Amino acid sequence: MFLNKIKPTNINKLYLHCINDLGNSSTTVRQYHWILSKAFKDALKWKIIEYNIMDSIEPPKKVKKELTVYDKDQLFKLLDRIKHMTVYMPVLISSTTGMRLGEVCGLRWKDVDLDNKVIYVTRQLQEVKGKLELLELKTSTSKRAIPIIEDTRRALEDLKDICEYNKSNHANYHKEGFVICKGDGTPYDPEYVSRNYRRVMKQYKVCTDLNIPYIRFHDLRHTYATLMLEAGVNPKIVSGLLGHNTVGMTLNTYSHRLPRFDETAVSKLEDLLSPAKNDSPQNSPQN
């Protein structure tokens, strides 16, 4: 479509499609708005168009999206359903360690200690100028050791056997030793893993069959954090496992999912201050 044929309604429909169909956040779509505004402004300056339609379009209001996560039973059902599908290992790792997608795709076998059931998060895989690169993590707190459950350890052990077999039968096997990789050891683009996850979930009607909501791949990390907090794990420990800069960031993200924290606080306060509970004979005033 030529620039001079685009109407404000086309832009607004694009924004709605990004939010409602693609699951983009309002923040992401606001960035799209800024890019389009700059493009149309330049087009006007270069006399490609006669007027800038972006002047009449409001960016989406910034909305804090409520987290959608799985509970324990829903997660177990999902993992069992996709066990023999291509998305299983990335989903299993993210949902049982809280690792980000780039961290999952950048995980190497030298960072996996199967004997002690620990994963060391040291790098992330990202696309830079059209090429996949293994990068340093953004902050020092992002480097962390994450304990893994037995089911994850066993699945990783089985996957390692497959990788070792492929390595022995491929002369040019990738030297980095990626965990999530193709037959020749080369890593998968995180964006591909995300797209494949959406494809599998929708094409095979996984959520419909299991009667569970569809959540984004990144929400598997949120699921892990929520389950940990609901199990009573100290927020400071959860913050460290997630690689957050501060525990405040963790609580700000997840506290609204945990109303029973407030209920517990109120219950303790009531035990402390309620006259009925403190008016025992030994506490009664003496005449």
C-alpha positions in Angstrom: 0.0 0.0 0.0 1.3 3.5 -1.0 1.8 5.9 1.9 -0.7 8.4 0.4 -3.3 5.7 0.4 -3.0 4.8 4.1 -5.8 6.2 6.3 -6.0 6.7 10.1 -8.5 3.8 10.3 -5.8 1.5 8.8 -3.3 2.5 11.5 -5.9 2.1 14.3 -6.8 -1.4 12.9 -3.1 -2.3 13.0 -2.8 -1.2 16.6 -5.9 -3.3 17.5 -4.5 -6.3 15.6 -1.2 -6.0 17.5 -2.8 -5.9 20.9 -5.8 -8.2 20.5 -4.4 -10.8 18.0 -0.7 -10.8 18.5 -0.7 -10.1 22.2 1.6 -7.1 22.0 1.7 -4.9 25.1 0.5 -1.3 25.0 4.2 -0.3 25.5 5.2 -2.2 22.4 2.5 -0.7 20.3 3.3 2.8 21.5 6.8 2.2 20.2 5.3 1.2 16.8 3.4 4.5 17.0 6.6 6.5 17.5 8.3 4.7 14.6 5.4 5.3 12.2 5.2 9.0 13.4 8.8 9.5 12.5 8.4 7.7 9.1 5.4 9.8 8.1 7.1 13.0 9.3 10.1 12.3 7.1 7.8 11.4 4.2 6.1 14.8 4.6 9.4 16.6 4.7 10.5 14.8 1.5 7.1 15.6 -0.1 6.2 12.0 -0.6 2.8 12.7 1.1 0.8 15.9 1.3 -0.1 15.7 5.0 0.9 13.6 8.0 -2.0 11.3 9.1 -0.2 10.4 12.3 -1.0 13.9 13.6 -4.6 12.8 13.9 -3.9 9.4 15.6 -3.5 8.9 19.3 -1.1 6.2 20.6 -2.7 3.5 22.7 -2.9 4.4 26.4 -0.3 2.7 28.5 -1.9 -0.2 30.3 -0.3 -2.5 32.8 -1.4 -5.9 31.6 -2.5 -8.3 34.3 -0.5 -11.5 34.3 -2.1 -14.7 33.1 -0.3 -17.7 34.5 -0.9 -21.4 35.0 -1.5 -23.0 38.3 0.3 -26.3 39.2 -2.4 -28.6 37.7 -2.7 -26.6 34.5 1.1 -26.7 34.0 1.3 -30.4 34.6 -1.5 -31.0 32.1 0.3 -28.8 29.5 3.7 -30.5 30.0 2.1 -33.9 29.7 0.2 -32.9 26.5 3.2 -31.5 24.6 5.8 -34.1 25.9 6.5 -35.4 22.4 6.3 -32.1 20.6 9.1 -29.8 19.4 8.2 -27.1 22.0 8.5 -29.4 25.0 12.1 -28.8 26.2 12.0 -25.0 25.9 8.6 -24.9 27.7 9.8 -27.3 30.4 13.0 -25.4 31.1 11.3 -22.0 31.2 8.4 -23.1 33.4 10.6 -24.9 35.9 13.5 -22.5 36.1 12.0 -19.1 35.3 14.6 -18.5 32.6 14.0 -15.9 29.9 13.6 -17.2 26.3 17.0 -15.7 25.3 18.6 -17.4 28.2 17.0 -20.8 27.4 18.2 -20.6 23.8 21.6 -19.5 24.9 22.0 -22.3 27.5 25.0 -24.6 26.9 25.8 -28.0 28.3 28.8 -26.7 30.2 26.4 -24.6 32.2 24.3 -27.5 33.2 25.3 -29.6 36.2 23.1 -32.7 36.1 24.7 -34.4 39.0 23.9 -31.5 41.4 20.7 -30.5 39.6 21.8 -26.9 38.9 21.7 -24.7 35.8 24.1 -21.7 35.7 22.7 -18.8 33.7 25.7 -17.0 32.1 24.7 -15.9 28.6 21.7 -15.1 26.4 21.1 -15.6 22.7 19.9 -12.6 20.7 19.7 -11.6 17.1 22.0 -8.6 16.3 21.9 -7.2 12.8 20.5 -10.3 11.4 22.9 -12.7 13.1 22.5 -14.7 16.2 25.0 -13.8 18.9 25.7 -15.2 22.4 25.8 -12.1 24.6 26.6 -11.2 28.2 23.6 -10.8 30.4 22.4 -7.2 30.9 23.1 -7.0 34.7 25.3 -8.8 37.2 22.2 -10.1 39.0 21.1 -11.8 35.8 24.0 -14.2 36.3 22.6 -16.9 38.7 22.4 -20.5 39.7 19.0 -22.2 39.5 18.2 -25.5 41.1 16.2 -27.9 38.8 13.5 -30.4 39.7 14.1 -34.1 39.0 11.7 -34.2 36.0 13.7 -31.4 34.4 17.0 -33.2 35.2 15.8 -36.4 33.6 14.6 -34.7 30.5 17.8 -32.8 30.1 19.8 -36.1 30.6 17.8 -37.7 27.8 18.3 -34.6 25.6 22.1 -34.6 26.3 22.3 -38.2 25.1 20.6 -37.2 21.8 23.0 -34.2 21.4 26.0 -36.5 22.1 24.7 -38.9 19.4 24.3 -36.1 16.9 27.7 -34.7 17.7 29.4 -38.1 17.1 27.7 -38.3 13.7 28.2 -34.8 12.5 31.7 -33.7 11.4 30.9 -29.9 11.7 28.8 -30.0 14.9 28.6 -26.5 16.5 31.4 -26.0 19.0 29.4 -24.1 21.7 27.3 -27.1 22.7 23.9 -25.5 22.9 21.2 -27.4 24.8 18.3 -26.3 22.6 19.7 -26.9 19.1 19.3 -28.4 15.7 20.8 -31.7 14.6 24.1 -30.0 13.8 24.2 -28.3 17.2 23.4 -24.8 15.9 21.1 -22.9 18.1 17.5 -21.9 17.4 16.6 -18.2 17.1 14.5 -17.2 20.2 12.0 -15.6 17.8 11.6 -18.9 16.0 11.0 -20.8 19.3 8.4 -18.2 20.3 6.6 -18.6 16.9 6.8 -22.4 17.0 5.3 -22.3 20.5 2.4 -20.2 19.3 2.0 -22.5 16.2 1.9 -25.7 18.2 -0.4 -24.4 20.8 -2.9 -23.1 18.3 -2.6 -25.6 15.4 -3.0 -28.6 17.7 -5.7 -26.9 19.9 -3.7 -27.7 23.0 -5.4 -25.1 25.2 -8.9 -26.0 23.9 -8.3 -29.7 24.5 -7.0 -29.1 28.0 -9.5 -26.4 28.9 -6.7 -24.0 29.9 -6.0 -20.4 28.9 -3.5 -19.6 26.2 -0.5 -17.8 27.7 2.6 -16.3 26.0 5.9 -18.1 26.2 7.2 -15.4 28.5 4.3 -16.0 30.8 5.9 -19.4 31.6 8.5 -17.5 33.5 5.8 -15.6 35.3 4.1 -19.0 36.1 7.3 -20.2 37.7 7.7 -17.1 39.8 4.0 -17.2 40.9 4.1 -20.9 41.8 7.3 -20.3 43.9 5.8 -17.4 45.8 2.5 -19.2 46.4 4.5 -22.1 47.8 5.9 -19.8 50.4 9.4 -19.3 49.0 10.9 -16.1 50.3 10.5 -13.3 47.8 14.2 -12.4 48.1 15.1 -15.9 47.0 12.6 -15.8 44.1 14.0 -12.5 43.1 17.5 -14.0 42.9 16.3 -17.0 40.9 14.6 -14.7 38.4 17.7 -12.5 38.1 15.8 -9.3 39.1 17.8 -6.3 40.2 15.8 -5.9 43.4 13.2 -7.8 45.5 11.0 -4.7 45.1 10.8 -5.4 41.3 9.7 -9.0 42.1 7.0 -7.9 44.5 5.8 -5.2 42.3 5.3 -7.7 39.5 3.7 -10.5 41.4 2.3 -9.3 44.7 -1.2 -8.7 43.2 -1.3 -12.4 42.3 -0.9 -13.3 46.0 -3.8 -11.9 48.0 -3.2 -14.4 50.7 -0.1 -12.6 51.8 -2.3 -9.7 52.8 -4.8 -12.0 54.4 -2.0 -13.6 56.5 -0.8 -10.2 57.6 -4.3 -9.2 58.6 -4.8 -12.5 60.5 -1.6 -12.0 62.4 -2.5 -8.4 63.3 -5.9 -9.5 64.5 -4.3 -12.2 66.7 -2.1 -9.5 68.2 -4.6 -6.8 68.7 -8.0 -8.5 69.2 -9.3 -8.0 72.8 -11.2 -11.2 72.6 -8.1 -13.2 71.9 -5.9 -11.4 74.4 -8.5 -11.2 77.3 -7.3 -14.4 79.0 -7.4 -14.8 82.9 -3.6 -14.2 83.1 -4.0 -11.0 81.2 -7.0 -9.7 83.1 -6.3 -6.6 85.3 -6.0 -7.3 89.1 -8.3 -5.6 91.6 
